[in-house]
Amino acid sequence: MNGRKQQLLKQHRRNKRIALLVALLALLALGVFVAWWVPPLLLVLGWVAHEAWFADHLFYSPCDDYHYDFPADCLSVPARIEQGVLQVEADLHGYDTLILELRLKASWLGRWLDPHVQVGDDRQDFERGVDGRRYLNLSGQQAHGLSIAARFCGIGGELCLHAMRNPDFAEQRMLIIAPHADDAELAAFAQYSRSPETAIVTLTQGEIEAEAYQRLGLDKTAAARLKGRLRAWDSLAAPLWGGVPQTHCVQLGYYCLQLPVMAEQPDKACGSRESGESDIRSVRRHNPLPLPADVDGRPTWNNLIADLAAVIDHYRPEVVFTPHPELDPHHDHVASTRAVLEACERSSWQPKNLLLYANHLHDNDRWPMGPAGNGVALPPAIAALPADRLWSPVLGAEQQLDKAMALALQHDLQGPLPLKKRLRRSIQRLLAGRRWPTTGEDEFFRKAVRRHELFWVRLLNG
């Protein structure tokens, strides 16, 4: 997480502690006047209510508007809903990504159950208590004549349809930048699995937070080394499920959460925080091409930029997939895109476009909201973002299943849920009507296996 999200999470937890303290004091005061068993019962009921309705990490008000600007080549036209059917008086032929701007207002039930809009054969969910401007993703459906029905919320205000035209980027030479093993699969599995020419470069070993491996009798250092080896292997092996051969997969072997530190001191070697290692060559032996940092194995920013420039020159991508620097707050993700931009300045080959993805958000840990398999509405953007064009290709049922199985190959997504999360899901299933997929327990099986994948298109030298 970056500083902003850490600050929001700290504030969120502080407010929870204050609320809990107030509730405990109130219960103690109440205990003077009622039977002894009433305060414990109220305490249990309060905890159940919290887990059912107030446990989401939502760091903005559901009444806030989302703010999106669209590029000059976007077609933006008025729309209306008549008798539950969308009416658009415009020629949308050739436009592949369709976004409907509207206002949603939750009903009283929409404060306790997830408000959502049924869009043709798709469903897109929003925050409980929503009351503001939101953006539905109609990509893959015929907008004019599309049935639209709101549940636990109402649609109001003026409607505007934003239509964008893109080439099929999966037909171009693609390079996917994955800060960690699984980022490529989460963001773009469906695109690289249908691409005739894709390369994937993973920047880090992902070795930290290896407590689960200590149950094997390993100390903290050995557990981190094992996790790093496993995730490095995942980064090379899992793409084969999507048709990307090992000759197009590169593991750079830098260390988790050290990329921002490296960026500030470009020639300083930043070893692992937990594994005790400081030679990135330990996981590079299966790489299909020699890289500059193979010479000394030092985990420095200068070596990272040289490695990425060499990868770009070798694979000559026309488009590079990389984390969205404004939307995705993970420290390593932000630093990865910064490294890509510096490497492009140094490389002799120049890609044409960046396709930006967000596997994490500053403000909402549940986005995309709602059950797996549904569409991907635009994420919260409380502060305006750059006016990038959007590309949102559609995934069929078979592609979604293949994507879920690709995630299941990742060791970091295989662990069982902690007891607290398991109880929370049971309570939310019973009281809030939420559902999780059977393909895997990790939250990414719900968030990433969807009807759409979503990318922001940015001209590299624009």
C-alpha positions in Angstrom: 0.0 0.0 0.0 1.1 3.6 -0.6 1.1 6.3 2.0 -2.5 7.5 1.2 -4.1 4.1 1.6 -2.1 3.4 4.8 -3.4 6.7 6.2 -7.0 5.9 5.2 -6.7 2.4 6.7 -5.2 3.8 9.9 -8.0 6.3 10.2 -10.6 3.6 9.5 -9.2 1.4 12.3 -8.9 4.3 14.7 -12.6 5.2 14.2 -13.5 1.5 14.7 -11.6 1.4 18.0 -13.3 4.6 19.2 -16.7 3.2 18.2 -16.0 0.0 20.0 -14.9 1.8 23.2 -18.0 3.9 23.2 -20.2 0.8 22.7 -18.4 -1.0 25.6 -18.9 2.0 27.9 -22.6 2.2 26.9 -23.0 -1.6 27.6 -21.3 -1.3 31.0 -23.6 1.6 31.9 -26.6 -0.3 30.6 -25.6 -3.3 32.7 -26.5 -1.4 35.9 -30.2 -1.3 34.9 -30.8 -4.6 33.1 -30.3 -8.3 33.6 -26.7 -9.5 33.5 -27.1 -11.4 30.2 -28.4 -8.4 28.2 -25.0 -6.6 27.6 -23.2 -9.8 26.4 -26.1 -10.5 24.0 -26.1 -7.0 22.7 -22.3 -7.2 22.3 -22.7 -10.4 20.2 -25.5 -8.9 18.1 -23.4 -5.8 17.5 -20.4 -7.9 16.3 -22.7 -9.8 13.9 -24.1 -6.5 12.6 -20.6 -5.2 12.1 -19.5 -8.3 10.1 -22.7 -8.2 8.0 -22.9 -4.6 7.1 -20.0 -2.5 8.3 -16.9 -4.6 7.7 -16.1 -3.3 4.1 -13.1 -1.1 3.7 -14.8 1.9 2.0 -12.7 5.0 2.4 -15.1 7.5 0.9 -18.8 8.3 1.3 -21.2 6.3 -0.9 -22.8 9.6 -1.6 -19.7 10.9 -3.3 -19.8 11.2 -7.1 -17.3 9.4 -9.3 -15.4 11.8 -11.5 -14.3 10.6 -15.0 -13.2 12.6 -18.0 -13.0 11.0 -21.4 -10.7 11.8 -24.3 -11.6 14.0 -27.3 -12.1 11.0 -29.6 -14.8 9.6 -27.3 -18.4 9.8 -28.6 -20.6 11.1 -25.8 -24.3 11.2 -26.5 -27.5 11.6 -24.4 -29.4 8.5 -23.5 -32.7 7.7 -21.8 -34.6 4.8 -20.3 -38.2 4.2 -21.5 -40.2 1.4 -19.9 -37.0 -0.3 -18.7 -35.2 -0.1 -22.1 -32.2 2.0 -22.9 -32.7 4.4 -25.9 -29.7 5.9 -27.7 -30.0 7.9 -30.8 -26.5 7.4 -32.2 -24.7 5.2 -34.6 -22.4 3.1 -32.3 -21.1 0.8 -35.0 -17.4 0.1 -34.5 -17.3 1.3 -30.9 -16.2 -1.6 -28.7 -16.2 0.0 -25.2 -19.5 1.5 -24.0 -19.9 3.3 -20.6 -23.2 4.6 -19.4 -23.0 7.5 -17.0 -26.0 7.9 -14.6 -27.0 8.6 -11.0 -28.0 5.9 -8.6 -29.8 6.4 -5.3 -30.1 3.4 -2.9 -33.5 2.5 -1.5 -33.8 1.8 2.2 -33.1 -1.9 1.4 -30.1 -0.8 -0.6 -28.5 0.3 2.7 -28.5 -3.4 3.9 -28.3 -5.3 0.6 -25.9 -4.6 -2.3 -27.6 -2.2 -4.8 -27.1 -3.4 -8.4 -28.3 -2.8 -11.9 -29.3 -5.6 -14.2 -28.0 -4.7 -17.7 -29.3 -7.1 -20.3 -27.9 -10.4 -19.2 -25.3 -8.8 -16.9 -25.4 -7.4 -13.4 -23.2 -4.7 -11.9 -23.1 -3.9 -8.2 -22.4 -0.7 -6.2 -21.9 0.5 -2.7 -24.6 0.0 -0.1 -26.2 3.4 0.4 -25.0 4.7 -3.0 -26.3 8.1 -3.9 -24.2 9.7 -6.7 -22.8 9.5 -10.2 -21.7 6.1 -11.3 -20.6 4.4 -14.6 -22.1 1.1 -16.0 -20.0 -1.0 -18.4 -22.2 -2.0 -21.4 -19.3 -3.3 -23.4 -20.1 -6.5 -25.3 -23.9 -5.6 -25.5 -26.0 -3.7 -28.0 -26.7 -0.4 -26.1 -29.9 0.7 -28.0 -32.8 -1.4 -26.8 -30.9 -2.9 -23.8 -33.0 -3.8 -20.8 -32.0 -2.0 -17.6 -33.5 -2.7 -14.2 -32.3 -1.3 -10.9 -32.6 -3.4 -7.7 -32.3 -1.9 -4.2 -31.7 1.5 -5.9 -33.2 3.9 -8.4 -31.8 5.5 -11.5 -32.0 9.3 -11.9 -30.5 12.3 -13.5 -29.4 12.8 -17.1 -27.9 9.7 -18.7 -24.9 9.9 -21.0 -23.4 7.1 -23.1 -19.6 7.3 -23.7 -18.4 5.2 -26.6 -14.8 4.5 -27.4 -13.1 2.8 -30.3 -10.0 0.6 -30.0 -8.0 -1.8 -32.0 -7.9 -5.3 -30.7 -4.7 -4.9 -28.7 -4.5 -8.7 -28.2 -3.6 -9.0 -31.9 -0.5 -6.8 -31.3 2.8 -7.8 -29.7 2.1 -7.5 -26.0 4.4 -7.2 -23.0 2.8 -7.6 -19.6 4.6 -6.1 -16.6 3.7 -8.1 -13.4 5.1 -6.6 -10.2 4.4 -10.0 -8.6 3.5 -13.5 -9.7 -0.3 -13.5 -10.3 -0.6 -9.8 -11.4 -0.5 -10.8 -15.1 -3.2 -13.4 -14.6 -5.4 -11.1 -12.4 -5.3 -8.2 -14.9 -5.0 -9.7 -18.4 -5.2 -13.5 -18.5 -8.0 -13.4 -21.1 -5.9 -11.1 -23.4 -2.6 -13.0 -23.2 -4.4 -16.3 -23.6 -5.7 -15.3 -27.0 -2.7 -13.3 -28.1 -0.4 -14.8 -30.8 2.7 -13.0 -29.4 2.9 -12.1 -25.7 5.8 -11.8 -23.2 5.4 -11.6 -19.4 8.1 -10.1 -17.2 7.7 -10.5 -13.4 9.7 -8.0 -11.4 9.8 -9.5 -7.9 10.0 -12.9 -6.2 7.1 -12.0 -3.8 8.8 -13.7 -0.9 7.5 -11.7 2.1 4.6 -12.5 4.4 5.6 -16.2 4.4 4.2 -17.1 7.8 2.0 -19.9 6.3 5.2 -21.8 5.3 6.5 -21.7 8.8 4.0 -24.5 9.6 6.4 -26.8 7.7 8.9 -26.4 10.5 10.8 -23.6 8.8 12.1 -20.4 10.5 11.1 -17.0 9.1 14.1 -16.7 6.8 13.7 -20.2 5.3 10.0 -19.8 4.9 10.5 -16.5 2.9 13.1 -18.2 0.7 10.7 -21.1 -0.1 7.8 -18.7 -0.8 10.1 -16.7 -3.1 11.1 -19.8 -5.0 7.5 -21.0 -5.4 6.2 -17.7 -6.6 9.1 -17.2 -9.0 8.2 -20.7 -10.4 4.5 -19.6 -10.6 5.5 -16.6 -12.7 7.1 -18.9 -15.2 4.8 -21.9 -15.2 1.3 -20.5 -14.8 1.3 -18.5 -18.1 1.7 -21.8 -20.0 -1.9 -22.5 -19.0 -2.8 -19.5 -21.1 -0.6 -20.5 -24.0 2.5 -18.3 -23.2 5.6 -20.5 -23.5 8.4 -20.3 -21.0 10.6 -18.7 -23.7 8.4 -15.6 -23.3 8.4 -15.5 -19.5 11.1 -13.6 -17.6 11.6 -13.5 -13.8 13.8 -10.6 -12.7 14.0 -11.7 -9.1 14.0 -8.3 -7.3 12.6 -8.2 -3.8 9.1 -7.5 -2.6 8.3 -4.0 -1.3 11.9 -2.9 -2.1 11.2 -1.3 -5.5 10.3 2.2 -4.1 13.4 2.1 -1.9 15.5 1.2 -4.9 14.0 4.1 -6.9 15.1 6.7 -4.3 18.7 5.4 -4.3 19.3 4.0 -7.7 22.7 2.4 -7.1 22.0 1.0 -3.6 21.5 -2.8 -3.4 18.2 -3.5 -1.5 18.1 -7.1 -0.4 15.0 -9.0 0.8 13.4 -7.8 4.0 12.7 -11.4 5.2 14.6 -14.0 3.2 18.1 -12.7 4.0 19.0 -12.9 0.2 20.6 -10.1 -1.8 21.5 -11.8 -5.1 18.7 -11.8 -7.6 20.3 -14.5 -9.7 19.0 -17.2 -7.4 15.7 -17.3 -9.3 16.9 -16.3 -12.8 18.3 -19.6 -14.0 15.3 -20.4 -16.2 15.1 -17.1 -18.0 15.2 -17.4 -21.7 17.6 -14.5 -22.4 20.7 -13.0 -20.7 20.1 -9.7 -18.8 22.4 -6.9 -17.7 21.9 -7.7 -13.9 23.0 -11.3 -14.4 26.6 -9.9 -14.2 26.6 -8.9 -10.6 23.1 -9.9 -9.3 22.7 -6.7 -7.3 19.1 -5.6 -6.6 19.5 -2.0 -7.6 17.2 0.4 -9.5 19.8 0.9 -12.2 19.9 -2.8 -12.8 16.1 -3.0 -12.9 15.9 -0.3 -15.5 18.7 -2.0 -17.6 16.9 -5.3 -17.3 13.5 -3.9 -18.4 15.1 -2.0 -21.3 16.8 -5.2 -22.5 13.4 -7.1 -22.3 11.7 -4.4 -24.3 14.5 -4.4 -26.9 14.3 -8.2 -27.1 10.5 -8.7 -27.4 9.8 -5.4 -29.2 6.2 -5.0 -27.9 3.7 -2.7 -29.5 1.7 -2.4 -26.3 2.8 -2.7 -22.7 0.4 -3.7 -19.9 1.4 -2.1 -16.5 -0.3 -0.9 -13.3 -2.2 2.3 -13.3 0.0 4.8 -11.5 -2.9 6.9 -10.2 -5.5 4.2 -9.4 -3.4 1.2 -8.1 -1.8 2.2 -4.7 0.5 -0.8 -4.1 4.0 0.5 -3.6 5.6 -2.1 -5.9 2.9 -1.4 -8.6 3.5 2.3 -8.6 7.3 1.8 -8.8 6.9 -0.8 -11.5 5.2 1.6 -13.9 7.8 4.3 -13.0 10.5 1.7 -14.0 8.7 0.9 -17.2 8.6 4.6 -18.3 12.3 5.0 -17.5 13.2 1.8 -19.3 11.3 3.0 -22.4 13.4 6.2 -22.5 16.5 4.0 -22.5 15.5 1.3 -24.9 16.0 1.5 -28.6 12.6 0.0 -29.3 9.5 2.2 -28.5 6.1 0.7 -27.7 3.1 2.7 -28.9 0.7 2.4 -26.0 0.5 1.6 -22.3 -2.5 -0.4 -21.2 -3.0 0.4 -17.5 -4.7 -2.0 -15.1 -5.7 -1.8 -11.4 -5.5 -4.9 -9.3 -5.8 -2.9 -6.1 -7.6 0.4 -5.2 -7.0 3.3 -2.8 -10.6 3.6 -1.7 -12.5 0.3 -2.0 -11.2 -3.1 -1.3 -14.3 -4.8 -2.8 -14.1 -3.4 -6.3 -15.2 -4.9 -8.7 -18.2 -5.3 -6.4 -20.8 -8.1 -6.6 -20.5 -11.8 -7.5 -17.9 -13.3 -9.8 -18.9 -13.6 -13.4 -20.6 -10.3 -13.6 -19.5 -7.1 -15.4 -16.9 -4.6 -14.3 -18.4 -1.1 -13.6 -15.8 1.7 -13.5 -14.0 1.9 -10.1 -14.3 4.7 -7.7 -12.6 7.9 -8.9 -13.3 10.5 -6.2 -10.5 12.7 -7.6 -10.5 13.1 -11.3 -8.1 10.9 -13.3 -6.4 11.6 -16.6 -8.8 11.4 -19.5 -7.6 8.1 -20.9 -9.5 6.0 -23.4 -10.9 2.8 -22.0 -10.7 -0.7 -23.4 -12.9 -3.4 -21.9 -12.9 -6.7 -23.8 -15.5 -9.3 -22.9 -14.7 -12.8 -21.5 -16.9 -15.7 -22.3 -17.8 -18.5 -19.8 -14.9 -20.7 -20.9 -12.4 -17.9 -20.7 -13.6 -17.1 -17.2 -13.2 -20.7 -16.1 -9.7 -20.8 -17.6 -8.8 -17.6 -15.8 -10.1 -19.0 -12.5 -7.9 -22.1 -13.0 -4.9 -19.9 -13.8 -5.4 -18.2 -10.5 -5.7 -21.5 -8.7 -2.2 -22.4 -9.9 -0.8 -19.5 -7.9 0.6 -20.5 -4.5 -0.3 -17.1 -3.0 -4.0 -17.6 -3.8 -4.3 -21.2 -2.5 -4.3 -20.8 1.3 -7.4 -21.4 3.4 -9.3 -18.4 4.7 -8.6 -17.4 8.3 -11.4 -18.3 10.7 -12.5 -14.6 11.1 -13.0 -14.2 7.4 -14.8 -17.5 7.1 -17.2 -16.4 9.8 -17.7 -13.0 8.2 -18.6 -14.6 4.8 -21.1 -17.0 6.5 -22.8 -14.0 8.2 -22.8 -11.9 5.0 -24.2 -14.8 3.0 -27.0 -15.2 5.5 -27.9 -11.6 6.3 -26.6 -9.6 3.3 -27.2 -12.0 0.5 -23.6 -12.0 -0.7 -22.1 -15.0 -2.7 -18.6 -16.2 -3.4 -17.5 -18.5 -6.2 -16.7 -22.2 -5.8 -13.5 -21.9 -7.8 -11.4 -20.6 -4.9 -11.6 -19.0 -1.5 -9.3 -16.0 -2.1 -11.1 -12.8 -2.7 -9.5 -12.4 -6.1 -11.5 -15.3 -7.4 -14.5 -13.1 -6.9 -13.0 -9.8 -8.0 -10.9 -10.9 -11.0 -12.9 -13.6 -12.8 -15.4 -11.4 -14.5 -17.3 -10.7 -17.7 -14.9 -7.9 -18.5 -11.3 -7.0 -18.2 -10.7 -3.3 -18.0 -7.7 -1.2 -19.2 -6.9 2.5 -19.5 -5.2 3.3 -22.8 -2.4 5.8 -22.6 -0.2 6.9 -25.6 3.3 6.3 -24.4 4.7 9.5 -25.7 1.5 11.4 -25.4 
